[in-house]
Amino acid sequence: MARHDIVMPQMGESITNGTITKWHKQVGDSIEIDEILLEISTDKVESEIPSPMEGRIAEICFPEGETIDVGIKIAVVEDDASADLSASSSAPSTASADEGAKEEKAVKEESSQPAETSEQDGERRFYTPLVRKLAQENGVDLSELKNIQGSGAAGRVNKEDFMNFLENRKSGGSSQASTSAPAQTSKPAATPAAPSIPAFSSGDRVEIVPMDNMRKTIARNMVASKQTSPHVNSIDTVDMTNLVKFRDSFKNEFKKQEGFSLTYTHFILYAIVQALKEFPQVNASIDGDNIVMKKDINLGCAVAVPGNGLVVPVIKGADNLNITGIARSLNVLVEKARAKKLTMDDLSGGTYTFTNNGSFGVVAATPVILQPQLGIFCVGAIKKTPVVTADDAIAIRHIMYSTHTFDHRLIDGEQGSKFLKHVHNTLETMDPAALF
């Protein structure tokens, strides 16, 4: 009989916890592979979570309504259907719920069930399983951890301590720069450690607001992307005049046919897909020293959710859709995002991303690549602009700036700029009436 832990999944790039809204199974129930185990809700996503295995529910750690951090154990499944479960365990007991709550609190503090290291310098150091796992994944020897000053319970090293150490280590600083003393010392340090934030005098009108978990996650991801990918930005203007005129003449008919509005984003997404077909390496990713070529174009589209930042749902198989199919798929995802009904599948599998800063009135921007993708395309607002035409006349045209941000590890300037130009040529020369 084997026991398998079911943990709170991460349902999106910046989502750090989820609320259990409904258990579909109870302790003692049998469950099949891919059968729904529970429902989870976050501030951006509501999703049904299937079981990854067949077996019997041995333990439910948290009741409905509890909000749990990503990675915390929420249930246990035994894969031996003949396992002897007592009648008293047919439902989650108060003790079980208490144990789950204790586990969540302990892991949050990263001081639960510490794994003992070897004795170092006459003292024993203890590291949580999470810290040991992070050290292993990042190639950090446990002996290096002794230099980290822990801020957790009893001076233990927690995840934030380790990530600060790792960031300083990658930037070339010495470990002592961020870890000036061991976590446990035989006598107090002569001087206090330097503060991590600037000191302000009592006369300064300031307010210190701690980051919430979501903002911390976003910050780490943005830093990690910049450290991973050397970002290059190619920027140019595209004449959208013909598309502006066509949309003005066709938008009412389109909305009558489809039930939603035709936007410039639909044309831009179509043009990006054509460019990705022409330059498949831009649609790839990097795994160590290998290039991972993707057979499908799964186009991520940043969607603003009022009060909740951005989500990036994905149009799967965009290369197999015409412009109407792209518009319909995007509309479904936008509606789900605003209703907080996006699923994990909606948010995963993207191979390239589009973001529209023009909706905020911004003319141009240089976005950050969403790892492990190799590029992101950004457009600004369409503005009426005086332009010198081919016959040296001056005309008022509808001009839009666009940016192709790409990973210079694989995409060279020539390819990155040709990709941008391909998108522009498609937008300027397409016959939009023939696409519908």
TABEL-V272947 format. One record per pair of residues at least 6 apart in sequence whose ideal C-beta (glycine too) atoms are under 8 Angstrom apart, sorted by the first residue. I is the first residue (numbers start at 1). J is the second residue. If there is no record, write none. Layout:
I,J
I,J
This chain:
1,78
1,79
1,80
1,82
1,83
2,78
2,79
2,80
3,58
3,76
3,77
3,78
4,52
4,53
4,55
4,76
4,77
4,78
4,79
5,73
5,75
5,76
6,37
6,51
6,52
6,73
6,74
6,75
6,76
6,77
7,70
7,71
7,72
7,73
7,74
8,17
8,18
8,40
8,68
8,69
8,70
8,71
8,72
8,74
9,18
9,40
9,49
9,70
9,344
10,16
10,70
10,71
11,18
11,40
11,42
11,44
11,45
11,47
11,343
11,344
11,347
12,42
12,44
12,45
12,311
12,342
12,344
12,347
13,217
13,218
13,221
13,312
13,347
13,370
14,214
14,217
14,218
14,221
14,309
15,42
15,43
15,44
15,45
15,70
15,214
15,217
16,69
16,70
16,213
16,214
16,216
16,217
17,42
17,67
17,68
17,69
17,70
17,213
18,40
18,41
18,42
18,67
18,68
18,70
19,40
19,41
19,42
19,65
19,66
19,67
19,68
20,38
20,39
20,40
20,62
20,63
20,64
20,65
20,66
20,67
20,68
20,74
21,38
21,39
21,40
21,41
21,46
21,64
21,65
22,38
22,39
22,64
23,37
23,38
23,60
23,64
24,35
24,36
24,37
24,38
24,39
24,48
25,31
25,37
25,38
25,57
26,57
26,60
26,90
26,91
26,92
27,57
27,58
27,59
27,60
27,85
27,89
27,90
27,91
27,92
27,96
28,56
28,57
28,85
28,89
28,90
29,56
29,57
30,55
30,56
30,57
30,81
31,37
31,51
31,54
31,55
31,56
31,57
31,77
32,51
32,54
33,50
33,51
33,52
33,53
33,54
34,50
34,51
35,50
35,51
36,48
36,49
36,50
36,51
37,49
37,50
37,51
37,75
38,48
38,49
38,74
38,75
39,46
39,47
39,48
39,49
40,46
40,47
40,49
41,47
41,340
42,340
43,214
43,308
43,340
44,305
44,308
44,311
44,337
44,340
44,342
45,311
45,340
45,341
45,342
45,343
45,344
45,346
45,347
46,340
46,341
46,342
46,343
47,342
47,343
47,344
48,343
51,77
53,77
53,79
54,79
55,77
55,78
55,79
55,80
55,81
56,77
56,78
56,80
56,81
56,83
56,85
57,75
57,76
57,77
58,76
58,77
58,78
58,83
58,85
59,75
59,76
59,92
59,96
60,74
60,75
60,92
60,96
60,100
61,73
61,74
61,75
61,76
61,92
61,96
61,97
61,99
61,100
61,103
62,68
62,74
62,97
62,100
62,101
62,104
63,92
63,97
66,100
66,101
68,74
68,104
69,104
69,107
69,108
69,213
71,107
71,130
72,103
72,104
72,107
73,100
73,103
74,100
102,112
103,112
106,112
106,113
107,128
107,130
109,152
109,153
109,158
110,128
110,130
110,131
110,152
110,156
110,157
110,158
110,159
111,128
111,152
111,153
111,154
111,156
111,158
112,128
113,128
113,129
114,126
114,127
114,128
114,156
115,126
115,127
115,128
115,129
115,132
116,124
116,126
117,124
117,125
117,126
117,127
117,142
117,145
118,142
120,143
120,146
121,146
121,182
123,182
123,184
125,145
125,146
125,183
125,184
126,156
127,135
127,142
127,145
127,156
127,157
128,156
128,157
128,158
130,159
131,145
131,157
131,158
131,159
131,162
132,142
134,140
134,159
134,162
134,163
134,166
135,141
135,142
135,144
135,145
135,162
138,166
140,162
140,166
140,169
144,175
145,157
145,162
145,165
146,182
146,183
147,165
147,175
147,176
147,179
147,182
148,157
148,161
148,162
148,165
148,175
148,178
148,179
148,183
149,155
149,161
149,179
149,180
149,181
149,182
149,183
149,193
150,156
150,157
150,158
150,161
150,183
151,158
151,160
151,161
152,158
152,161
155,183
155,184
156,183
157,183
163,220
164,178
165,175
165,178
165,179
167,223
168,174
168,175
168,177
168,178
169,175
170,227
180,189
180,193
180,194
181,189
181,193
197,208
200,206
211,219
214,309
218,309
221,371
222,368
224,371
225,368
225,369
225,370
225,371
226,368
228,371
229,369
229,371
229,374
229,407
229,408
229,409
230,407
230,408
230,409
231,366
231,368
231,369
231,405
231,406
231,407
231,408
232,405
232,406
232,407
232,408
232,411
232,413
232,416
233,366
233,403
233,404
233,405
234,403
234,404
234,406
234,413
234,416
234,417
234,419
234,420
235,364
235,366
235,401
235,402
235,403
235,404
236,401
236,402
236,420
236,421
236,424
237,399
237,400
237,401
237,402
238,399
238,400
238,401
238,402
238,423
238,424
238,427
238,428
239,387
239,397
239,398
239,399
239,428
240,264
240,382
240,398
240,399
240,400
240,427
241,397
241,398
242,428
242,432
243,264
243,267
243,427
243,430
243,432
244,264
244,382
244,398
246,432
246,433
247,262
247,263
247,264
247,432
250,262
250,432
250,433
250,436
251,261
251,262
254,261
254,262
254,436
255,261
255,262
258,324
258,327
258,328
258,331
260,327
260,331
262,327
264,379
264,382
264,400
265,301
265,330
265,354
265,356
266,323
266,326
266,327
266,330
267,323
267,427
267,430
267,432
268,354
268,356
268,377
268,379
268,402
268,423
268,427
269,299
269,301
269,315
269,318
269,326
269,330
269,354
270,322
270,323
270,326
270,426
270,435
271,422
271,423
271,426
271,427
271,430
272,299
272,352
272,354
272,377
272,423
273,297
273,299
273,318
273,319
273,321
273,326
274,422
274,423
274,426
275,282
275,419
275,422
275,423
275,426
276,282
276,283
276,297
276,319
276,351
276,352
277,297
277,319
278,419
278,422
279,415
279,418
279,419
279,422
280,293
280,294
281,291
281,293
281,374
281,410
281,411
281,415
282,352
282,374
282,375
282,406
282,411
282,415
282,416
282,419
283,293
283,294
283,297
283,351
283,352
283,374
284,291
284,292
284,293
284,294
284,351
284,374
284,410
285,291
285,292
285,294
285,351
285,372
285,373
285,374
286,292
286,372
286,374
286,407
286,409
286,410
287,372
291,410
294,351
296,316
296,317
296,319
296,351
297,317
297,318
297,319
297,351
297,352
298,314
298,315
298,316
298,317
298,318
298,349
298,350
298,351
298,352
299,314
299,315
299,318
299,326
299,350
299,351
299,352
299,353
299,354
300,312
300,313
300,314
300,315
300,350
300,351
300,352
300,353
300,354
300,370
300,373
301,312
301,313
301,314
301,315
301,330
301,333
301,353
301,354
301,355
302,310
302,311
302,312
302,353
302,354
302,355
302,356
303,310
303,311
303,312
303,313
303,333
303,334
303,337
303,338
304,310
304,359
305,311
305,337
305,338
305,340
310,355
311,337
311,342
311,347
312,347
312,350
312,353
312,370
313,333
313,334
313,336
313,337
313,342
313,346
313,347
314,333
314,346
314,347
314,348
314,349
314,350
315,321
315,326
315,329
315,330
315,333
316,329
316,349
318,326
318,329
321,329
322,435
323,435
323,436
324,435
324,436
333,342
333,346
335,341
336,342
336,343
336,346
350,370
350,373
351,373
352,373
352,374
352,375
352,376
352,377
353,369
353,370
353,373
353,375
353,376
353,377
354,376
354,377
354,378
355,365
355,367
355,376
355,377
355,378
356,378
356,379
357,364
357,365
357,367
357,378
357,379
357,380
357,381
358,379
358,380
358,381
358,382
358,400
359,381
361,381
362,380
362,381
363,380
363,381
363,383
363,401
364,378
364,380
364,401
364,402
364,403
365,378
365,380
365,403
366,378
366,403
366,405
367,376
367,378
367,403
367,405
368,376
368,405
369,375
369,376
369,405
369,406
369,407
370,376
373,407
374,406
374,407
374,410
374,411
375,404
375,405
375,406
375,407
375,411
375,416
375,419
376,405
377,402
377,403
377,404
377,405
377,423
378,402
378,403
378,405
379,400
379,401
379,402
379,403
380,400
380,401
380,402
381,400
382,398
382,399
382,400
383,398
383,399
383,400
384,396
384,397
384,398
384,399
385,396
385,397
385,398
385,399
386,394
386,395
386,396
386,397
387,394
387,395
387,396
387,397
387,399
388,394
389,395
402,420
402,423
402,424
404,416
404,417
404,419
404,420
404,423
406,416
406,419
411,419
